[in-house]
């Protein structure tokens, strides 16, 4: 939970510095990371939000080798998670 900034910094750094077009293994890794967060996100409230409201709303990262498409997906997903975090306290909406 105390490493959230490191997770997001790492994700954004890796995606924005990926080759363009991305190799298939990087596309697969981007998509797998979204699934991994659904299973291991820092708190159960955030994990449930990530699964129900982020992945169900916008799906997994795109199945494309276009780096910018992945960067935009992670940017949008991170913003959704940040808005959720800012709008909740103790697991309950304000």
Secondary structure, DSSP 8 states (H G I E B T S, - for coil): -TTHHHHHHHHHHHHHTS-SS--HHHHHHHHHHHHHHHHH-SSHHHHHHIIIIIIHHH-SS-SSS-HHHHHHHHHHHHHHHHHHHHHEETTEE-
